[in-house]
Every structure is written in C-alpha cells, then in structure tokens.
C-alpha cells in the first residue's frame, strides 16, 4: 500500500481532495497510481488525509475518480491496486505503539480491543480452572445448567457466561484461533459495538438452545457457538462485491463448517445444538446486513 510522507513532497503539488480515513486515503492513492496518475497521500489537518497528484493535467480526472471512490470505496479494484503496489503502510508513532499492541505485516493485534479482551478472559478462566478446586467455583459461577437459574434466581448473566468456559487445551486453542481469525476483522472494520452485538446475540440464542436439551447434571461451555455464528455471518456477507478482502470467508469454509456440525451429532460430549443455534443466527444476521450499506469504521 501507499506510504505517508513525513515531510512535504514537492513532486506532488496539486491537492485533489480529502479523506477522513487513513486506510481509504492510502488505498485511493494506490489506485490512482495503478491507472497512471502519480499520486500520494499525506496527513492533513485534524484526523483527515489529503490526496495529491504530480501533474496538473491529472487533477480533473483524479477528482472524478475520487467521486467514484466515495460511492463505493470497498470495490475490489481498489483493494487489488493496494496489493499490487507490494508495499506496506508505515504505522504512525501515535497509533498502536507500546506493549499494548503489535503488528506483523498487515496484521495488527491490540490488547485494548473487544477481541483481545475476550480472548484474555477466556484464557485466564481456563488457566485458573487448572488450579485445584477452582474449576468447581467457576462452573458454579458461570455455567448455565437450568432455565430456572434465569426464571427463578434471576441470574441473567448466565445466558452469556458459558462462552468463557473451556474444557481442555484443544478446545480453547481451536476456539481462540478461530475467534481471532473472524472476530478481529469484524471489529476492525465495523467497530467493537458491532462485534459485541453479534457475539451477545449469538451467545444468547446458542446457549438457550443448548440448555433446553442439556442432560441432567451436565454443563456446557466454549466459544464454538459464537465462532460458528461468525462464520455464518461472514459467509453471507462474502457474497457482496464491495466487501474488503480480509472480511471474506475462505472459499469452502462455510460448507466445511456445516459438515463439522453434522459430524458432531455422531459423538458424545459435544454441544451440538449450541453450534446449530450459533450458525443459524449468524446466517440470519448476515442476511439482515447483506443489503445494507457497509457502515464501516477503521479502528486503530
């Protein structure tokens, strides 16, 4: 992708417009270069970013392209232009510095994000449950074993808290890897509130469906229902032409997920109805958002 210049570049004297989003400014500058218009993006006033071109003869065409970009900024042509440049964005010192975040190529991990906080909470509870007598305490505090706990004891939190319980290293490792893969892109593009809405909705529906048919004396837990829901949600959105590449579900993964859910019914000890509920609600939420404008927010 394009890189910001830290000092004025007199090779690009003509400003053709301003974009508020850093990522969009970089992408648009890359696109202009890909169609033969020499351009660059520079930080402007406040939180805005200005687009400059090198030649006065390109100003009118670049402005027209900017209008088209504003109508559909996430079209594949713009994303392809950034990848074709073969360059990476230099992170600004004020963004994501310190021990609270790190980046590797185009990937960025931030501790102060809903995705990371959820992962840290799940891992912390799992590790504490390894301490003698602590597992019973957390199961008593977080598990949902009966509808009466909600209707009689009014412990409403139990409709959500089972997602933080995990049983075994492979259980938590799989769920955390998958949640990172699908939860973080949603939070990065749509914001923490959107991810929270999707997570909580899926958790409530999938946990409720499971508790209705749970065997007497059994407990269930894990992020699997939420993960399957995120897969279903992204699977539907992936049919959009204007969806960013990192929000697209890998081809075939939705079908594979259905197969794994089906296989789960042939084994004991798996919260299959939780998986079914999560997937179905994820698909439903995806259909709701499929035709809506993408209200994206690039978090940093």
Phi and psi in degrees as GROMACS dihedral restraints (atoms count N, CA, C in turn):
[ dihedral_restraints ]
;  ai    aj    ak    al  type     phi  dphi    fc
    3     4     5     6     1   -66.7    20    10
    4     5     6     7     1   158.3    20    10
    6     7     8     9     1  -117.7    20    10
    7     8     9    10     1   142.6    20    10
    9    10    11    12     1   -74.8    20    10
   10    11    12    13     1   147.3    20    10
   12    13    14    15     1   -94.6    20    10
   13    14    15    16     1   135.5    20    10
   15    16    17    18     1   -81.7    20    10
   16    17    18    19     1   -19.9    20    10
   18    19    20    21     1  -126.1    20    10
   19    20    21    22     1   164.6    20    10
   21    22    23    24     1   -61.0    20    10
   22    23    24    25     1   134.5    20    10
   24    25    26    27     1  -108.5    20    10
   25    26    27    28     1   106.5    20    10
   27    28    29    30     1   -75.4    20    10
   28    29    30    31     1    -1.6    20    10
   30    31    32    33     1   -79.1    20    10
   31    32    33    34     1    -9.1    20    10
   33    34    35    36     1  -129.2    20    10
   34    35    36    37     1    77.4    20    10
   36    37    38    39     1   -86.8    20    10
   37    38    39    40     1   -10.6    20    10
   39    40    41    42     1  -107.0    20    10
   40    41    42    43     1   112.4    20    10
   42    43    44    45     1   -83.2    20    10
   43    44    45    46     1   129.4    20    10
   45    46    47    48     1  -113.3    20    10
   46    47    48    49     1    -6.2    20    10
   48    49    50    51     1   165.6    20    10
   49    50    51    52     1   176.4    20    10
   51    52    53    54     1  -130.6    20    10
   52    53    54    55     1   139.1    20    10
   54    55    56    57     1  -123.1    20    10
   55    56    57    58     1   141.6    20    10
   57    58    59    60     1   -80.8    20    10
   58    59    60    61     1   -25.5    20    10
   60    61    62    63     1   -98.4    20    10
   61    62    63    64     1   129.6    20    10
   63    64    65    66     1   -61.4    20    10
   64    65    66    67     1   -47.1    20    10
   66    67    68    69     1   -63.2    20    10
   67    68    69    70     1   -40.8    20    10
   69    70    71    72     1   -64.6    20    10
   70    71    72    73     1   -39.1    20    10
   72    73    74    75     1   -62.4    20    10
   73    74    75    76     1   -42.7    20    10
   75    76    77    78     1   -63.9    20    10
   76    77    78    79     1   -44.9    20    10
   78    79    80    81     1   -62.6    20    10
   79    80    81    82     1   -43.2    20    10
   81    82    83    84     1   -67.4    20    10
   82    83    84    85     1   -39.0    20    10
   84    85    86    87     1   -62.3    20    10
   85    86    87    88     1   -40.4    20    10
   87    88    89    90     1   -62.1    20    10
   88    89    90    91     1   -41.1    20    10
   90    91    92    93     1   -63.8    20    10
   91    92    93    94     1   -43.7    20    10
   93    94    95    96     1   -59.4    20    10
   94    95    96    97     1   -44.1    20    10
   96    97    98    99     1   -62.4    20    10
   97    98    99   100     1   -34.2    20    10
   99   100   101   102     1   -70.2    20    10
  100   101   102   103     1   -22.9    20    10
  102   103   104   105     1  -103.6    20    10
  103   104   105   106     1    15.4    20    10
  105   106   107   108     1    93.6    20    10
  106   107   108   109     1     7.8    20    10
  108   109   110   111     1  -103.2    20    10
  109   110   111   112     1   113.5    20    10
  111   112   113   114     1   -69.7    20    10
  112   113   114   115     1   119.9    20    10
  114   115   116   117     1  -146.2    20    10
  115   116   117   118     1   162.3    20    10
  117   118   119   120     1  -149.5    20    10
  118   119   120   121     1   163.4    20    10
  120   121   122   123     1  -118.1    20    10
  121   122   123   124     1   136.9    20    10
  123   124   125   126     1  -133.4    20    10
  124   125   126   127     1   145.2    20    10
  126   127   128   129     1   -59.5    20    10
  127   128   129   130     1   133.9    20    10
  129   130   131   132     1  -106.4    20    10
  130   131   132   133     1  -149.8    20    10
  132   133   134   135     1   -78.0    20    10
  133   134   135   136     1   144.2    20    10
  135   136   137   138     1    63.2    20    10
  136   137   138   139     1  -129.2    20    10
  138   139   140   141     1  -102.9    20    10
  139   140   141   142     1    14.5    20    10
  141   142   143   144     1   -92.2    20    10
  142   143   144   145     1   166.2    20    10
  144   145   146   147     1  -135.3    20    10
  145   146   147   148     1   130.3    20    10
  147   148   149   150     1   -97.9    20    10
  148   149   150   151     1   146.2    20    10
  150   151   152   153     1  -107.1    20    10
  151   152   153   154     1   128.2    20    10
  153   154   155   156     1  -122.3    20    10
  154   155   156   157     1   146.7    20    10
  156   157   158   159     1  -119.5    20    10
  157   158   159   160     1   159.9    20    10
  159   160   161   162     1   -83.9    20    10
  160   161   162   163     1   -33.9    20    10
  162   163   164   165     1  -114.5    20    10
  163   164   165   166     1   134.2    20    10
  165   166   167   168     1   -62.2    20    10
  166   167   168   169     1   -31.8    20    10
  168   169   170   171     1   -66.1    20    10
  169   170   171   172     1   -16.7    20    10
  171   172   173   174     1   -95.5    20    10
  172   173   174   175     1    -3.1    20    10
  174   175   176   177     1   -61.1    20    10
  175   176   177   178     1   -49.4    20    10
  177   178   179   180     1   -62.4    20    10
  178   179   180   181     1   -45.2    20    10
  180   181   182   183     1   -65.1    20    10
  181   182   183   184     1   -39.6    20    10
  183   184   185   186     1   -65.2    20    10
  184   185   186   187     1   -38.8    20    10
  186   187   188   189     1   -64.8    20    10
  187   188   189   190     1   -38.6    20    10
  189   190   191   192     1   -64.1    20    10
  190   191   192   193     1   -41.5    20    10
  192   193   194   195     1   -64.6    20    10
  193   194   195   196     1   -34.4    20    10
  195   196   197   198     1   -64.5    20    10
  196   197   198   199     1   -38.6    20    10
  198   199   200   201     1   -63.4    20    10
  199   200   201   202     1   -42.8    20    10
  201   202   203   204     1   -64.9    20    10
  202   203   204   205     1   -38.8    20    10
  204   205   206   207     1   -62.1    20    10
  205   206   207   208     1   -39.9    20    10
  207   208   209   210     1   -64.0    20    10
  208   209   210   211     1   -29.1    20    10
  210   211   212   213     1   -75.0    20    10
  211   212   213   214     1   -31.2    20    10
  213   214   215   216     1  -151.9    20    10
  214   215   216   217     1    71.7    20    10
  216   217   218   219     1   -70.7    20    10
  217   218   219   220     1   -11.5    20    10
  219   220   221   222     1  -109.7    20    10
  220   221   222   223     1    19.0    20    10
  222   223   224   225     1   -64.0    20    10
  223   224   225   226     1   152.8    20    10
  225   226   227   228     1   -62.3    20    10
  226   227   228   229     1   -30.7    20    10
  228   229   230   231     1   -59.0    20    10
  229   230   231   232     1   -37.1    20    10
  231   232   233   234     1   -72.8    20    10
  232   233   234   235     1   -41.8    20    10
  234   235   236   237     1   -64.1    20    10
  235   236   237   238     1   -39.8    20    10
  237   238   239   240     1   -63.7    20    10
  238   239   240   241     1   -36.6    20    10
  240   241   242   243     1   -63.0    20    10
  241   242   243   244     1   -39.7    20    10
  243   244   245   246     1   -66.4    20    10
  244   245   246   247     1   -44.0    20    10
  246   247   248   249     1   -64.9    20    10
  247   248   249   250     1   -35.8    20    10
  249   250   251   252     1   -65.6    20    10
  250   251   252   253     1   -24.9    20    10
  252   253   254   255     1   -67.7    20    10
  253   254   255   256     1   -27.1    20    10
  255   256   257   258     1    66.6    20    10
  256   257   258   259     1    25.8    20    10
  258   259   260   261     1  -123.8    20    10
  259   260   261   262     1   158.7    20    10
  261   262   263   264     1  -111.3    20    10
  262   263   264   265     1   155.4    20    10
  264   265   266   267     1   -78.8    20    10
  265   266   267   268     1   129.8    20    10
  267   268   269   270     1   -77.5    20    10
  268   269   270   271     1   121.0    20    10
  270   271   272   273     1   -71.9    20    10
  271   272   273   274     1   140.2    20    10
  273   274   275   276     1   -74.8    20    10
  274   275   276   277     1   146.9    20    10
  276   277   278   279     1   -62.1    20    10
  277   278   279   280     1   -25.9    20    10
  279   280   281   282     1   -83.0    20    10
  280   281   282   283     1    -5.3    20    10
  282   283   284   285     1  -113.3    20    10
  283   284   285   286     1   121.6    20    10
  285   286   287   288     1    63.8    20    10
  286   287   288   289     1    25.6    20    10
  288   289   290   291     1   -87.2    20    10
  289   290   291   292     1   164.2    20    10
  291   292   293   294     1    89.8    20    10
  292   293   294   295     1  -172.1    20    10
  294   295   296   297     1   -77.6    20    10
  295   296   297   298     1    -7.4    20    10
  297   298   299   300     1   -81.5    20    10
  298   299   300   301     1    -7.5    20    10
  300   301   302   303     1  -158.5    20    10
  301   302   303   304     1   160.3    20    10
  303   304   305   306     1  -153.8    20    10
  304   305   306   307     1   160.5    20    10
  306   307   308   309     1  -131.6    20    10
  307   308   309   310     1   154.1    20    10
  309   310   311   312     1  -142.4    20    10
  310   311   312   313     1   103.0    20    10
  312   313   314   315     1    66.1    20    10
  313   314   315   316     1  -124.4    20    10
  315   316   317   318     1   -89.0    20    10
  316   317   318   319     1    -3.7    20    10
  318   319   320   321     1   -89.7    20    10
  319   320   321   322     1   137.1    20    10
  321   322   323   324     1  -134.8    20    10
  322   323   324   325     1   128.1    20    10
  324   325   326   327     1  -108.7    20    10
  325   326   327   328     1   131.2    20    10
  327   328   329   330     1  -126.5    20    10
  328   329   330   331     1   126.9    20    10
  330   331   332   333     1   -65.3    20    10
  331   332   333   334     1   -42.4    20    10
  333   334   335   336     1   -83.7    20    10
  334   335   336   337     1    65.9    20    10
  336   337   338   339     1  -145.0    20    10
  337   338   339   340     1   155.6    20    10
  339   340   341   342     1   -61.5    20    10
  340   341   342   343     1   -39.4    20    10
  342   343   344   345     1   -59.5    20    10
  343   344   345   346     1   -51.1    20    10
  345   346   347   348     1   -66.2    20    10
  346   347   348   349     1   -41.8    20    10
  348   349   350   351     1   -61.7    20    10
  349   350   351   352     1   -41.3    20    10
  351   352   353   354     1   -62.3    20    10
  352   353   354   355     1   -44.6    20    10
  354   355   356   357     1   -64.0    20    10
  355   356   357   358     1   -45.6    20    10
  357   358   359   360     1   -62.3    20    10
  358   359   360   361     1   -40.3    20    10
  360   361   362   363     1   -64.3    20    10
  361   362   363   364     1   -44.5    20    10
  363   364   365   366     1   -61.9    20    10
  364   365   366   367     1   -45.2    20    10
  366   367   368   369     1   -66.5    20    10
  367   368   369   370     1   -41.3    20    10
  369   370   371   372     1   -62.6    20    10
  370   371   372   373     1   -44.3    20    10
  372   373   374   375     1   -65.3    20    10
  373   374   375   376     1   -39.7    20    10
  375   376   377   378     1   -61.8    20    10
  376   377   378   379     1   -45.7    20    10
  378   379   380   381     1   -66.4    20    10
  379   380   381   382     1   -39.3    20    10
  381   382   383   384     1   -65.6    20    10
  382   383   384   385     1   -32.0    20    10
  384   385   386   387     1   -69.2    20    10
  385   386   387   388     1   -14.6    20    10
  387   388   389   390     1   -77.6    20    10
  388   389   390   391     1   -17.0    20    10
  390   391   392   393     1   -75.1    20    10
  391   392   393   394     1   134.4    20    10
  393   394   395   396     1   -50.8    20    10
  394   395   396   397     1   133.6    20    10
  396   397   398   399     1    74.8    20    10
  397   398   399   400     1   -10.4    20    10
  399   400   401   402     1   -77.2    20    10
  400   401   402   403     1   -31.2    20    10
  402   403   404   405     1   -61.8    20    10
  403   404   405   406     1   -44.6    20    10
  405   406   407   408     1   -60.5    20    10
  406   407   408   409     1   -37.4    20    10
  408   409   410   411     1   -64.7    20    10
  409   410   411   412     1   -45.4    20    10
  411   412   413   414     1   -70.5    20    10
  412   413   414   415     1   -35.9    20    10
  414   415   416   417     1   -63.4    20    10
  415   416   417   418     1   -41.9    20    10
  417   418   419   420     1   -64.9    20    10
  418   419   420   421     1   -34.6    20    10
  420   421   422   423     1   -83.6    20    10
  421   422   423   424     1   -32.1    20    10
  423   424   425   426     1  -116.8    20    10
  424   425   426   427     1   -24.3    20    10
  426   427   428   429     1   -71.4    20    10
  427   428   429   430     1   159.7    20    10
  429   430   431   432     1  -125.4    20    10
  430   431   432   433     1   108.2    20    10
  432   433   434   435     1  -112.6    20    10
  433   434   435   436     1   -10.1    20    10
  435   436   437   438     1  -157.2    20    10
  436   437   438   439     1   145.0    20    10
  438   439   440   441     1   -63.3    20    10
  439   440   441   442     1   -27.3    20    10
  441   442   443   444     1   -60.1    20    10
  442   443   444   445     1   -29.9    20    10
  444   445   446   447     1   -60.9    20    10
  445   446   447   448     1   -25.2    20    10
  447   448   449   450     1   -92.4    20    10
  448   449   450   451     1   -50.7    20    10
  450   451   452   453     1   -74.0    20    10
  451   452   453   454     1   -33.6    20    10
  453   454   455   456     1   -97.1    20    10
  454   455   456   457     1   -46.0    20    10
  456   457   458   459     1   -94.6    20    10
  457   458   459   460     1    -8.0    20    10
  459   460   461   462     1    57.0    20    10
  460   461   462   463     1    37.1    20    10
  462   463   464   465     1   -91.6    20    10
  463   464   465   466     1    72.7    20    10
  465   466   467   468     1   -61.6    20    10
  466   467   468   469     1   -29.2    20    10
  468   469   470   471     1   -59.5    20    10
  469   470   471   472     1   -22.2    20    10
  471   472   473   474     1   -70.1    20    10
  472   473   474   475     1   -13.8    20    10
  474   475   476   477     1   -71.0    20    10
  475   476   477   478     1   -15.0    20    10
  477   478   479   480     1  -115.4    20    10
  478   479   480   481     1   -41.6    20    10
  480   481   482   483     1   -60.6    20    10
  481   482   483   484     1   -22.2    20    10
  483   484   485   486     1   -58.7    20    10
  484   485   486   487     1   -22.1    20    10
  486   487   488   489     1   -66.6    20    10
  487   488   489   490     1   -18.2    20    10
  489   490   491   492     1   -89.3    20    10
  490   491   492   493     1    -4.1    20    10
  492   493   494   495     1   -96.2    20    10
  493   494   495   496     1   135.3    20    10
  495   496   497   498     1  -137.2    20    10
  496   497   498   499     1   146.8    20    10
  498   499   500   501     1  -123.6    20    10
  499   500   501   502     1    90.3    20    10
  501   502   503   504     1   111.3    20    10
  502   503   504   505     1   150.0    20    10
  504   505   506   507     1   -65.9    20    10
  505   506   507   508     1   -38.5    20    10
  507   508   509   510     1   -70.8    20    10
  508   509   510   511     1   -32.9    20    10
  510   511   512   513     1   -61.7    20    10
  511   512   513   514     1   -51.7    20    10
  513   514   515   516     1   -73.4    20    10
  514   515   516   517     1   -35.3    20    10
  516   517   518   519     1   -63.3    20    10
  517   518   519   520     1   -46.3    20    10
  519   520   521   522     1   -61.5    20    10
  520   521   522   523     1   -47.5    20    10
  522   523   524   525     1   -65.1    20    10
  523   524   525   526     1   -39.7    20    10
  525   526   527   528     1   -69.4    20    10
  526   527   528   529     1   -39.6    20    10
  528   529   530   531     1   -63.7    20    10
  529   530   531   532     1   -45.0    20    10
  531   532   533   534     1   -69.7    20    10
  532   533   534   535     1   -38.3    20    10
  534   535   536   537     1   -65.8    20    10
  535   536   537   538     1   -39.5    20    10
  537   538   539   540     1   -62.3    20    10
  538   539   540   541     1   -41.5    20    10
  540   541   542   543     1   -66.3    20    10
  541   542   543   544     1   -33.8    20    10
  543   544   545   546     1  -110.0    20    10
  544   545   546   547     1   -31.1    20    10
  546   547   548   549     1   -73.3    20    10
  547   548   549   550     1   -42.1    20    10
  549   550   551   552     1   -65.2    20    10
  550   551   552   553     1   -44.5    20    10
  552   553   554   555     1   -59.3    20    10
  553   554   555   556     1   -38.0    20    10
  555   556   557   558     1   -64.0    20    10
  556   557   558   559     1   -44.2    20    10
  558   559   560   561     1   -66.0    20    10
  559   560   561   562     1   -40.7    20    10
  561   562   563   564     1   -63.2    20    10
  562   563   564   565     1   -39.9    20    10
  564   565   566   567     1   -90.5    20    10
  565   566   567   568     1   -36.0    20    10
  567   568   569   570     1  -108.4    20    10
  568   569   570   571     1   -13.7    20    10
  570   571   572   573     1   101.7    20    10
  571   572   573   574     1   161.3    20    10
  573   574   575   576     1   -66.8    20    10
  574   575   576   577     1   -34.8    20    10
  576   577   578   579     1   -66.0    20    10
  577   578   579   580     1   -38.0    20    10
  579   580   581   582     1   -65.4    20    10
  580   581   582   583     1   -45.5    20    10
  582   583   584   585     1   -62.2    20    10
  583   584   585   586     1   -41.5    20    10
  585   586   587   588     1   -61.8    20    10
  586   587   588   589     1   -42.7    20    10
  588   589   590   591     1   -60.3    20    10
  589   590   591   592     1   -45.7    20    10
  591   592   593   594     1   -65.7    20    10
  592   593   594   595     1   -47.1    20    10
  594   595   596   597     1   -60.3    20    10
  595   596   597   598     1   -50.1    20    10
  597   598   599   600     1   -65.0    20    10
  598   599   600   601     1   -42.4    20    10
  600   601   602   603     1   -60.4    20    10
  601   602   603   604     1   -47.3    20    10
  603   604   605   606     1   -66.0    20    10
  604   605   606   607     1   -41.5    20    10
  606   607   608   609     1   -60.6    20    10
  607   608   609   610     1   -44.9    20    10
  609   610   611   612     1   -62.9    20    10
  610   611   612   613     1   -49.8    20    10
  612   613   614   615     1   -66.1    20    10
  613   614   615   616     1   -47.0    20    10
  615   616   617   618     1   -67.9    20    10
  616   617   618   619     1   -40.5    20    10
  618   619   620   621     1   -67.3    20    10
  619   620   621   622     1   -39.9    20    10
  621   622   623   624     1   -64.5    20    10
  622   623   624   625     1   -43.2    20    10
  624   625   626   627     1   -62.3    20    10
  625   626   627   628     1   -38.9    20    10
  627   628   629   630     1   -69.8    20    10
  628   629   630   631     1   -41.8    20    10
  630   631   632   633     1   -68.9    20    10
  631   632   633   634     1   -23.5    20    10
  633   634   635   636     1   -67.8    20    10
  634   635   636   637     1   -23.3    20    10
  636   637   638   639     1  -125.6    20    10
  637   638   639   640     1    17.7    20    10
  639   640   641   642     1   -72.8    20    10
  640   641   642   643     1   138.2    20    10
  642   643   644   645     1   -64.1    20    10
  643   644   645   646     1   153.3    20    10
  645   646   647   648     1   -59.9    20    10
  646   647   648   649     1   128.5    20    10
  648   649   650   651     1    82.9    20    10
  649   650   651   652     1     1.2    20    10
  651   652   653   654     1   -95.5    20    10
  652   653   654   655     1   156.6    20    10
  654   655   656   657     1  -126.2    20    10
  655   656   657   658     1   156.1    20    10
  657   658   659   660     1  -135.7    20    10
  658   659   660   661     1   162.4    20    10
  660   661   662   663     1  -175.5    20    10
  661   662   663   664     1   172.0    20    10
  663   664   665   666     1   120.2    20    10
  664   665   666   667     1   161.5    20    10
  666   667   668   669     1   -89.6    20    10
  667   668   669   670     1     6.0    20    10
  669   670   671   672     1   -59.4    20    10
  670   671   672   673     1   -41.8    20    10
  672   673   674   675     1   -60.7    20    10
  673   674   675   676     1   -42.8    20    10
  675   676   677   678     1   -64.8    20    10
  676   677   678   679     1   -42.6    20    10
  678   679   680   681     1   -61.4    20    10
  679   680   681   682     1   -46.3    20    10
  681   682   683   684     1   -63.0    20    10
  682   683   684   685     1   -34.9    20    10
  684   685   686   687     1   -65.1    20    10
  685   686   687   688     1   -42.2    20    10
  687   688   689   690     1   -63.7    20    10
  688   689   690   691     1   -38.2    20    10
  690   691   692   693     1   -63.3    20    10
  691   692   693   694     1   -44.7    20    10
  693   694   695   696     1   -62.5    20    10
  694   695   696   697     1   -42.2    20    10
  696   697   698   699     1   -62.1    20    10
  697   698   699   700     1   -48.9    20    10
  699   700   701   702     1   -70.8    20    10
  700   701   702   703     1   -28.8    20    10
  702   703   704   705     1   -63.1    20    10
  703   704   705   706     1   -38.9    20    10
  705   706   707   708     1   -73.3    20    10
  706   707   708   709     1   -45.7    20    10
  708   709   710   711     1   -62.8    20    10
  709   710   711   712     1   -26.5    20    10
  711   712   713   714     1   -65.2    20    10
  712   713   714   715     1   -11.0    20    10
  714   715   716   717     1   -78.9    20    10
  715   716   717   718     1    -9.2    20    10
  717   718   719   720     1   -78.3    20    10
  718   719   720   721     1   140.8    20    10
  720   721   722   723     1   -75.1    20    10
  721   722   723   724     1   -27.0    20    10
  723   724   725   726     1   -95.3    20    10
  724   725   726   727     1    12.5    20    10
  726   727   728   729     1   -78.1    20    10
  727   728   729   730     1   133.6    20    10
  729   730   731   732     1   -58.8    20    10
  730   731   732   733     1   150.3    20    10
  732   733   734   735     1   -60.6    20    10
  733   734   735   736     1   -37.4    20    10
  735   736   737   738     1   -76.8    20    10
  736   737   738   739     1    -3.8    20    10
  738   739   740   741     1   -98.9    20    10
  739   740   741   742     1    -3.6    20    10
  741   742   743   744     1   -81.9    20    10
  742   743   744   745     1   133.6    20    10
  744   745   746   747     1   -72.8    20    10
  745   746   747   748     1   134.2    20    10
  747   748   749   750     1   -53.5    20    10
  748   749   750   751     1   137.6    20    10
  750   751   752   753     1   -58.1    20    10
  751   752   753   754     1   130.7    20    10
  753   754   755   756     1    90.9    20    10
  754   755   756   757     1   -13.2    20    10
  756   757   758   759     1   -68.1    20    10
  757   758   759   760     1   -35.1    20    10
  759   760   761   762     1   -63.5    20    10
  760   761   762   763     1   -44.3    20    10
  762   763   764   765     1   -64.1    20    10
  763   764   765   766     1   -43.1    20    10
  765   766   767   768     1   -61.2    20    10
  766   767   768   769     1   -37.1    20    10
  768   769   770   771     1   -64.9    20    10
  769   770   771   772     1   -41.7    20    10
  771   772   773   774     1   -60.7    20    10
  772   773   774   775     1   -41.2    20    10
  774   775   776   777     1   -63.1    20    10
  775   776   777   778     1   -44.4    20    10
  777   778   779   780     1   -64.9    20    10
  778   779   780   781     1   -37.6    20    10
  780   781   782   783     1   -62.4    20    10
  781   782   783   784     1   -43.2    20    10
  783   784   785   786     1   -64.0    20    10
  784   785   786   787     1   -42.1    20    10
  786   787   788   789     1   -62.3    20    10
  787   788   789   790     1   -33.5    20    10
  789   790   791   792     1   -58.5    20    10
  790   791   792   793     1   -27.0    20    10
  792   793   794   795     1   -71.9    20    10
  793   794   795   796     1   -12.4    20    10
  795   796   797   798     1   -91.6    20    10
  796   797   798   799     1     1.4    20    10
  798   799   800   801     1  -125.0    20    10
  799   800   801   802     1   151.3    20    10
  801   802   803   804     1   -90.9    20    10
  802   803   804   805     1   161.2    20    10
  804   805   806   807     1    79.0    20    10
  805   806   807   808     1    15.7    20    10
  807   808   809   810     1  -117.6    20    10
  808   809   810   811     1   133.2    20    10
  810   811   812   813     1   -80.4    20    10
  811   812   813   814     1    71.8    20    10
  813   814   815   816     1   -64.0    20    10
  814   815   816   817     1   -39.3    20    10
  816   817   818   819     1   -68.0    20    10
  817   818   819   820     1   -29.6    20    10
  819   820   821   822     1   -64.2    20    10
  820   821   822   823     1   -40.9    20    10
  822   823   824   825     1   -65.5    20    10
  823   824   825   826     1   -43.0    20    10
  825   826   827   828     1   -62.7    20    10
  826   827   828   829     1   -47.0    20    10
  828   829   830   831     1   -61.6    20    10
  829   830   831   832     1   -42.2    20    10
  831   832   833   834     1   -62.7    20    10
  832   833   834   835     1   -46.8    20    10
  834   835   836   837     1   -62.1    20    10
  835   836   837   838     1   -45.6    20    10
  837   838   839   840     1   -63.2    20    10
  838   839   840   841     1   -43.2    20    10
  840   841   842   843     1   -69.7    20    10
  841   842   843   844     1   -37.1    20    10
  843   844   845   846     1   -59.5    20    10
  844   845   846   847     1   -43.5    20    10
  846   847   848   849     1   -61.9    20    10
  847   848   849   850     1   -41.9    20    10
  849   850   851   852     1   -64.1    20    10
  850   851   852   853     1   -44.1    20    10
  852   853   854   855     1   -65.2    20    10
  853   854   855   856     1   -34.8    20    10
  855   856   857   858     1   -64.3    20    10
  856   857   858   859     1   -42.9    20    10
  858   859   860   861     1   -63.6    20    10
  859   860   861   862     1   -37.1    20    10
  861   862   863   864     1   -62.4    20    10
  862   863   864   865     1   -42.3    20    10
  864   865   866   867     1   -87.5    20    10
  865   866   867   868     1    -8.3    20    10
  867   868   869   870     1   -59.7    20    10
  868   869   870   871     1   -43.1    20    10
  870   871   872   873     1   -99.5    20    10
  871   872   873   874     1     2.1    20    10
  873   874   875   876     1   -82.7    20    10
  874   875   876   877     1   153.4    20    10
  876   877   878   879     1   -61.1    20    10
  877   878   879   880     1   141.4    20    10
  879   880   881   882     1   -75.3    20    10
  880   881   882   883     1   104.6    20    10
  882   883   884   885     1   -87.0    20    10
  883   884   885   886     1    80.2    20    10
  885   886   887   888     1   -90.2    20    10
  886   887   888   889     1   149.0    20    10
  888   889   890   891     1  -137.5    20    10
  889   890   891   892     1   117.4    20    10
  891   892   893   894     1   -82.0    20    10
  892   893   894   895     1    99.2    20    10
  894   895   896   897     1   -76.4    20    10
  895   896   897   898     1   152.9    20    10
